[in-house]
Amino acid sequence: MAVSGIILVLFLIAHMLGNLKIFTGAAAFDHYAHWLRTIGAPVLPGTWYLWIQRVVLTAAVLAHIWAATVLALRARAARPVRYAHRARVQGSYAARTMRWGGVIILLFVIYHLLDLTAGTVNPVGDPGRPYANVVADFAPGRWYVTLFYTLAIVALGFHLRHGVFSALRSLGQQRPRGERTARRVALVFAVLLCAGYLVVPFAVLTGLVA
């Protein structure tokens, strides 16, 4: 769970930074997208780096889902008989919705790949014009796409907040002061990452990027 989560978080950070290059203009953003296809050249031919990355990310996602399933089954097996009366446990909203948040994120990733990678559901769908694809995707007339994107990113934020906090606790931050620090770090990280992702669609929606 931890290893796969770290791989996915590192990708999310790199992907967010790449997305923000859209504010440098169409030429620079398209050049960046083209550069991604040539990473590793001439050692790696064509788009091999991207395919290697996709294989690693797919393996990380599957490992993450598998680990979550195993942990859930272990927790259920540890208490096969339910409590006759169990007091409500006070926990964060992120912790209580971790599984459903993961499902929402997974569905969004599938749509996102069909949209901006395969281009099958994108109004432009031209792999040679990534800037135009993004602008067409989040145009004001397609506000429902921006809404779906926002909901998915918010779900990701809750998921990350709980995941980062849990990871920091696993690394030893279990004293009251350490837990408070871990909660703040997890919250700040999740908010910054979500803001970095959401600023792009809303910049297109409001005409800042066109």
N, C-alpha and C positions, 0 to 999 in steps of 0.2 A: 504493500500500500504506500509506504513512504517513498521507496525508490521510484515507482511509477509516477507518484504525485510530483516529485521533484523534477522529473523529466518534463512533465506536462507544464509545470509552472515556469520553467526556464523557457520553454517554447512560447508560452503566453506573453512573457516579457519581451522576447525578441520580436514576436509578431506585432505586438502593440507599438513598439518603437518603429518598426517598418511601416505600419499604417500611418503613423504621424508624419511621415515624409510626404503625404499628400498635400500638406500645407506649403511645400516647397515648389509646387507647380506641376503641371501635367508632364512636362518633359523630364523633370527630375524623378518623378514617381514612376513613370514608364521605364526609365533607364534603370531604376532600382529593381523593378520587377523583372526586367530582362537579365540583370546581373544575377538574380537568384537562380536563373536557369543555367548559368555558366560557372557557378561555383565548382571548384575542383578541376576545371579545365587547365591544361590538356590531359591531366591524369584521368579524370572522369569524363567520358564523352557525353555530349548532349545534356539532358536533364537528369542524369543519374543521381546527382546530389539530392534533388527534390524527391525522387522516388525512394532513396535511402531514408530520407527524413520521414516520408509518409509511412514507410514500413515500421520504423522505430516508434513513431507516434501511435500507429495502430496497435502495435504490440503493447505500448504503455497503457493505452486506453483499455484494451482487453485485460491486461494484468490488473489494472485498477478496479475494473468491474468484478473480476474474479476474486480479488482480495476482499472487496466489500461484501461479496456474497458469502465467502468463507467465514468472515468475521461475524456476519449476521447469523449464520447457521450455528456457529460456535456459541454465540450469546444465547440463542434459543435452546441449544442442547444443554447449556449449563443450568438452565432453569426450565425443565420440561413441563412442570406443573405451575400454572400461574398462581400468583399470590391471591388469597381470598380477598384481601383488601390491600391496596397499594397506594400510598400517599403520592400526590402529584409531585413529580420531580421538577424543580425549577431549572430550566436550561435555556440556552439561547435559541432564538427562532431558527438560526442557521443550523444548529445541531438537530433540532426536531424535524427539519425539512431536508436533511442531507440527502436522503435517497431520492425523493421526488425531484430535488434540485438537480441531481445527477441525471435523471431521466430527461428533464427539460433540456439540459445542456447537450446531451447526446442527440436528441432530436434536432436541436439547432445546428449542431455540427454537420449532420447529414444534409440539412437544407443549405447551409453555408457552402459546403463543397459543391452542391449542385448549382449554386448561384454564382459564386465568384471563382471557382476552380474549373468546373466543367462548363459553366456558362449556359446550362440548359434552361434555367428559369430566370436568367438575366435579360433585361430588355435589349442590351447590346450583345453580350455574349461573345466578344471578340478577345481572344487571349493576347493579341498584340496591342490592345488598348485598355490596359487595366484601370487607368485613371477614368476613362469614359465609362467603364463598367461600374465603378463605385458611384460616380455621379448619377448615372441612370438608375442605379439600384435604390438610392435613398432620396430620389427626387420627391418633391412635395406631393405629387399625385400618388406616390406609393408609400404613403404615411404608415400603412399597416405593416410594411416591411420594417420600417424604423421602430414601430411599436414592438414587433416580435423580437427584433434585435435587442431592444432595451430590456425587455422582460428576461431574455436569455442571459444578458450580461449581469443583470441584477441577481439572478439565480446563481450565476458564476461567482459573484461577489460574496454572497452568503456561504457558498460552498468553500471558497478560498478562506474566508474569515475563520470558519470552524476548522478547516484542514490545517491552516498555518498554526492556529492556536494549539491544536492537538499535537502537531509535530514539535512545537517548542516545548510542550509539556513532556513529551516523550524524551526530549533531550535533557530533561532535568529541572525545568522551571516549574516545580511543584510546591514551593513555598508560597505563602500568600502574596508577598511582594513580587516574586517571580511570575506568578500567575497574572497579576495585574499588568505587569509589563508585557507579558506575552499577549494578553488581550488587546492592549493598545497597539502593539506592533502588527498583529493580525488585522485589526480594523483599519489602520492607516494603509497597510499594503493593499488590502482589498479595495478600499475607496480609491486609491491612486490608480490601480490597474483598471477599475471600472471606468473611471473618468477618462483615462487614456483611450479606452475603446469607444466610449460613447461620444467623445468630442467630434469624431469623424462624421458619423451619420447626422448629427445635429448641425454640424457646419454645412453639410450639403443641404439639409432640409431648410435651413434659414438663408441659404444663398451665399454664405461666406466662402464656400468652395463650389465652383460651378465650371 
